Amino acid sequence: MKFLIDHRNNLIHKIVCAGDRCGFNDTPVAEREFTNSHSYLELLQKQKGYSSCAHCEAATIAPLSPIKNPQ
């Protein structure tokens, strides 16, 4: 899974869930970072006090419905 790190607000967002409600839109691009490294995320959380975005954690991704063939 890929993550967006918001260095201005010390938040970690799940890319597939991140949106306007997360509040990272005001963070300059220079203060954003993308990663898929879980060890890097753990380091940020344990050593620098970063936390997971509550909106991303609460979001659920609905499975895609199968495409029905017209008959």
Backbone bond lengths (Angstrom), bond angles and torsions (degrees), N, CA, C in turn:
res aa  C-N    CA-C-N  psi(-1)  N-CA   C-N-CA  omega(-1)  CA-C   N-CA-C  phi
1 M - - - 1.448 - - 1.527 107.99 -
2 K 1.301 115.60 144.69 1.458 120.75 -179.79 1.530 109.63 -101.45
3 F 1.323 115.23 145.38 1.457 121.81 -176.42 1.520 111.02 -126.60
4 L 1.326 115.29 150.67 1.458 123.42 172.98 1.519 106.76 -108.34
5 I 1.315 116.25 124.69 1.461 120.99 178.07 1.520 108.09 -102.29
6 D 1.311 115.23 123.12 1.460 122.96 178.01 1.526 106.59 -99.42
7 H 1.342 116.06 100.27 1.462 120.45 -176.40 1.529 112.63 -74.93
8 R 1.311 118.25 -19.09 1.467 120.23 177.94 1.534 110.52 -71.77
9 N 1.338 116.14 -42.63 1.468 120.94 -176.19 1.527 113.51 -105.15
10 N 1.337 116.87 3.68 1.472 122.48 179.88 1.530 112.21 55.26
11 L 1.332 115.33 46.45 1.462 121.12 -179.75 1.521 110.92 -122.43
12 I 1.329 114.70 148.97 1.458 121.94 177.52 1.526 107.46 -115.46
13 H 1.327 116.01 123.02 1.463 122.54 -177.83 1.524 110.10 -111.37
14 K 1.324 116.55 144.85 1.460 121.31 170.04 1.524 106.69 -82.41
15 I 1.323 117.27 125.37 1.468 121.00 -176.72 1.526 111.80 -54.91
16 V 1.327 117.50 -42.51 1.466 120.44 -175.95 1.522 112.66 -68.42
17 C 1.330 117.92 -16.27 1.468 121.62 -177.83 1.525 113.20 -112.07
18 A 1.318 117.68 -16.52 1.464 121.20 -173.51 1.526 111.18 -63.54
19 G 1.329 114.95 136.75 1.460 119.94 -179.80 1.512 111.14 -158.83
20 D 1.311 116.27 -167.44 1.464 122.02 -176.91 1.527 112.82 -58.60
21 R 1.320 117.39 -34.67 1.467 120.52 -177.80 1.526 112.42 -65.87
22 C 1.320 116.97 -20.57 1.466 121.15 -177.68 1.530 112.67 -73.28
23 G 1.317 117.39 -23.78 1.452 121.04 175.80 1.514 115.95 80.67
24 F 1.322 118.47 14.79 1.463 119.03 -179.97 1.526 112.61 -88.23
25 N 1.319 117.84 -3.69 1.466 120.57 -177.60 1.524 112.94 -62.24
26 D 1.334 117.56 -26.57 1.460 121.19 178.81 1.527 112.48 -84.41
27 T 1.319 117.00 -7.74 1.463 120.86 179.32 1.526 109.12 -78.66
28 P 1.330 117.72 125.05 1.469 119.78 178.70 1.531 111.23 -58.89
29 V 1.310 115.94 148.19 1.465 121.42 -179.04 1.527 110.84 -55.98
30 A 1.316 117.47 -34.92 1.466 121.41 -179.77 1.531 112.43 -64.29
31 E 1.336 117.33 -18.57 1.461 121.43 -179.90 1.528 111.94 -105.38
32 R 1.339 116.36 17.29 1.468 122.21 176.10 1.520 108.34 -114.40
33 E 1.313 115.28 149.38 1.459 120.36 179.55 1.526 108.37 -145.98
34 F 1.326 116.40 146.06 1.459 121.80 178.17 1.519 108.95 -112.63
35 T 1.333 116.05 140.63 1.461 120.38 178.27 1.522 110.03 -155.79
36 N 1.315 115.06 161.26 1.464 121.01 169.60 1.529 109.21 -128.11
37 S 1.331 116.50 17.08 1.462 123.04 -178.69 1.530 110.94 -89.87
38 H 1.327 115.76 109.27 1.464 119.94 179.52 1.529 111.33 -67.94
39 S 1.324 117.46 -32.12 1.467 119.53 178.94 1.532 110.75 -67.04
40 Y 1.329 117.41 -36.61 1.463 121.00 176.95 1.530 110.34 -66.51
41 L 1.330 116.80 -40.55 1.466 120.62 178.25 1.524 110.89 -63.26
42 E 1.320 117.16 -41.66 1.468 121.15 177.63 1.522 111.00 -61.72
43 L 1.328 116.62 -41.68 1.464 120.91 178.20 1.526 110.41 -60.48
44 L 1.327 116.90 -46.18 1.465 120.50 179.22 1.524 111.39 -61.40
45 Q 1.328 116.70 -40.65 1.459 120.27 -178.58 1.527 111.81 -70.18
46 K 1.310 117.10 -45.39 1.468 120.54 -174.65 1.523 113.25 -78.79
47 Q 1.331 117.16 -39.27 1.461 119.42 -173.61 1.525 114.11 -98.04
48 K 1.336 117.01 -24.30 1.462 118.83 -175.04 1.524 113.75 -120.72
49 G 1.332 117.53 2.41 1.457 120.94 174.22 1.518 116.23 76.63
50 Y 1.319 118.26 19.76 1.461 120.77 176.92 1.526 108.87 -71.40
51 S 1.328 115.86 153.53 1.460 119.84 177.05 1.523 109.76 -135.15
52 S 1.316 115.10 163.90 1.462 120.85 178.22 1.519 109.42 -77.21
53 C 1.303 116.51 143.40 1.458 122.00 177.46 1.529 109.47 -65.22
54 A 1.310 116.74 127.55 1.468 121.34 -179.11 1.526 111.54 -63.44
55 H 1.330 117.59 -35.98 1.465 120.59 179.93 1.526 110.93 -67.74
56 C 1.323 116.49 -41.05 1.468 120.21 179.32 1.527 110.96 -68.21
57 E 1.319 116.71 -37.70 1.463 120.21 179.92 1.523 111.46 -68.43
58 A 1.329 116.98 -34.14 1.464 121.00 -178.17 1.529 112.51 -81.74
59 A 1.321 116.49 -20.37 1.469 120.39 -176.70 1.524 110.49 -70.83
60 T 1.302 114.39 142.79 1.459 120.07 173.92 1.514 108.07 -120.80
61 I 1.277 115.23 143.95 1.457 121.00 179.08 1.522 107.48 -99.26
62 A 1.317 116.25 118.46 1.463 120.27 179.73 1.523 109.49 -74.42
63 P 1.317 117.31 136.92 1.464 118.99 177.62 1.522 110.20 -66.67
64 L 1.310 115.62 150.72 1.459 120.41 178.09 1.516 110.01 -70.30
65 S 1.305 115.44 140.69 1.462 119.95 176.22 1.519 108.69 -78.95
66 P 1.316 116.81 144.66 1.461 118.13 177.47 1.526 110.56 -65.28
67 I 1.301 115.73 146.41 1.465 120.96 178.60 1.525 108.02 -77.28
68 K 1.307 114.90 128.04 1.462 119.52 179.72 1.520 109.28 -91.28
69 N 1.304 115.41 134.15 1.464 120.49 177.58 1.524 109.45 -82.86
70 P 1.326 116.67 126.62 1.470 118.21 177.11 1.534 109.99 -67.15
71 Q 1.301 115.74 138.87 1.474 119.28 -179.26 1.492 111.59 -119.19
